[in-house]
Amino acid sequence: MRPLHIVLGAALALLSTMVSAQAQAPAQQLAAPPAQHPIWLVTDKDVGFTPVPIAFPLKAGVLSATRHSEASHAGENIDNMIEYRSADGAVFGTIYIYYPGLPHAGLAALAQDWAIRKNSNTPVIGGDLDLGRAGGVNGVAVRTAYSHYRGNLASAAAYIKQGRWIVTIRVSGPEARKADIDSAMQALLDGIQFGKSEPARIASRMTIRDCGDGDQHPAKILPDPTDASLAVKGILGTMDGGGIQGKDDQGDPAILPSRVPDELCRASLEVKGERYTLLRGADGEPISIDGRSVRLALLSDAGRLLEVDHAPKLGGYILLYHDLGETDVLGTYDSIPSDRQLAAILDGSDHEGGRVHIPVKLRPGHGAEVTLPQTSPGGNGDGRKPQPATSSR
């Protein structure tokens, strides 16, 4: 295996020679803080997270911040949290700031919806998606609310995309304290401060319906290319599928559209006895420079998912396995893999379909690290297998 280090700007330039795209909004390039710069900055009013940069109030309604830390991946700062509690402990909240391979606020909301319903011992009411205001900016927060969670809990949630980061805010407590829950959530959203160098992204208003059965046929996996186009597939793994930061026709900074459609239908995918949310999108022309997402299997509420990206200029339907701080490029197919094929990849019974062809590591503020196999017929990836997650936030 040979490592290839690339930065986002170089990757965008290479793909731009293959696909045309329209820019939609101005953006700034996220700069990494100096190595000695602290990750957390705490004042008497706020706790700031410097890699993105963003700050949250220490007090919000009945809530007060009690702890900030890494939630997982110790030492990498790609999965972080701030915990809040009311004085009596009945109302509680958590903010997660994490760095998934496919950062998309709407997908984050749908993934946590699956986790909320899975972890409740009673039927949950709610979960409709809406758009709201955060940090003084309209339309950047995807909002949801629930009742009867785990019996008698009410819960409010919000999801924000800032650069390649996702911010998830959740406040819960007894149904009788719903007014406190709602006011605390609003205070948290109002109190957010987005750094000027990295504004929050305007969220998409998504339409989710139930899928019909449909007629599915198995797809054929294609051999790896033996020329330089293999490197371009690796570059795809570095792309922000929630909207690439690039440049418009005049060379000005801009944010390209997300490859994730705004209209999806929801089905389920059974893997080893566990049911996961499967989102299906209509096939068609690329939505953005990096293609069009036609299947999205949400495997955890912390950014783990399996995506089928239709990228005609890159040879077909490419499987991408996203997780915290990584996106692995799996096989390329001649059509959309069936639900049965996706399940077989995830349960490990389809060894070839689950083979990682090109692993990609993503680190905040740094270039991506793409590891290409030696270009020989058939290639040989590193052998890691994608896995669903059984734990949740």
Rosetta blueprint (number, residue, H / E / L):
1 M L
2 R E
3 P E
4 L E
5 H E
6 I E
7 V L
8 L H
9 G H
10 A H
11 A H
12 L H
13 A H
14 L H
15 L H
16 S H
17 T L
18 M L
19 V L
20 S L
21 A L
22 Q L
23 A L
24 Q L
25 A E
26 P L
27 A L
28 Q L
29 Q L
30 L L
31 A L
32 A L
33 P L
34 P L
35 A L
36 Q L
37 H L
38 P L
39 I L
40 W E
41 L E
42 V E
43 T L
44 D L
45 K L
46 D E
47 V E
48 G E
49 F E
50 T L
51 P L
52 V L
53 P L
54 I E
55 A E
56 F E
57 P E
58 L L
59 K E
60 A E
61 G L
62 V L
63 L E
64 S E
65 A E
66 T E
67 R E
68 H E
69 S E
70 E E
71 A L
72 S L
73 H L
74 A L
75 G L
76 E L
77 N L
78 I L
79 D E
80 N E
81 M E
82 I E
83 E E
84 Y E
85 R E
86 S E
87 A L
88 D L
89 G L
90 A L
91 V L
92 F E
93 G E
94 T E
95 I E
96 Y E
97 I E
98 Y E
99 Y L
100 P E
101 G L
102 L L
103 P L
104 H L
105 A H
106 G H
107 L H
108 A H
109 A H
110 L H
111 A H
112 Q H
113 D H
114 W H
115 A H
116 I H
117 R H
118 K H
119 N L
120 S L
121 N L
122 T L
123 P L
124 V L
125 I E
126 G E
127 G L
128 D L
129 L L
130 D E
131 L E
132 G E
133 R E
134 A E
135 G L
136 G L
137 V E
138 N E
139 G E
140 V E
141 A E
142 V E
143 R E
144 T E
145 A E
146 Y E
147 S E
148 H E
149 Y E
150 R L
151 G L
152 N L
153 L E
154 A E
155 S E
156 A E
157 A E
158 A E
159 Y E
160 I E
161 K E
162 Q E
163 G L
164 R L
165 W E
166 I E
167 V E
168 T E
169 I E
170 R E
171 V E
172 S E
173 G E
174 P E
175 E H
176 A H
177 R H
178 K H
179 A H
180 D H
181 I H
182 D H
183 S H
184 A H
185 M H
186 Q H
187 A H
188 L H
189 L H
190 D H
191 G H
192 I L
193 Q E
194 F E
195 G L
196 K L
197 S L
198 E L
199 P L
200 A E
201 R L
202 I L
203 A L
204 S L
205 R L
206 M L
207 T E
208 I E
209 R E
210 D E
211 C L
212 G L
213 D L
214 G L
215 D L
216 Q L
217 H L
218 P L
219 A L
220 K L
221 I E
222 L E
223 P L
224 D L
225 P L
226 T L
227 D L
228 A L
229 S H
230 L H
231 A H
232 V H
233 K H
234 G H
235 I H
236 L H
237 G L
238 T L
239 M L
240 D L
241 G L
242 G L
243 G L
244 I L
245 Q E
246 G E
247 K E
248 D L
249 D L
250 Q L
251 G L
252 D L
253 P E
254 A E
255 I E
256 L L
257 P L
258 S L
259 R L
260 V L
261 P L
262 D L
263 E E
264 L E
265 C E
266 R E
267 A E
268 S E
269 L E
270 E E
271 V E
272 K L
273 G L
274 E E
275 R E
276 Y E
277 T E
278 L E
279 L E
280 R E
281 G L
282 A L
283 D L
284 G L
285 E L
286 P L
287 I L
288 S E
289 I L
290 D L
291 G E
292 R E
293 S E
294 V E
295 R E
296 L E
297 A E
298 L E
299 L L
300 S L
301 D L
302 A L
303 G L
304 R L
305 L E
306 L E
307 E E
308 V E
309 D E
310 H E
311 A E
312 P H
313 K H
314 L H
315 G L
316 G E
317 Y E
318 I E
319 L E
320 L E
321 Y E
322 H E
323 D E
324 L E
325 G L
326 E E
327 T E
328 D E
329 V E
330 L E
331 G E
332 T E
333 Y E
334 D L
335 S L
336 I L
337 P L
338 S L
339 D H
340 R H
341 Q H
342 L H
343 A H
344 A H
345 I H
346 L H
347 D H
348 G L
349 S L
350 D L
351 H L
352 E L
353 G L
354 G L
355 R L
356 V L
357 H L
358 I E
359 P E
360 V E
361 K E
362 L L
363 R L
364 P L
365 G L
366 H L
367 G L
368 A E
369 E E
370 V E
371 T E
372 L E
373 P L
374 Q L
375 T L
376 S L
377 P L
378 G L
379 G L
380 N L
381 G L
382 D L
383 G L
384 R L
385 K L
386 P L
387 Q L
388 P L
389 A L
390 T L
391 S L
392 S L
393 R L
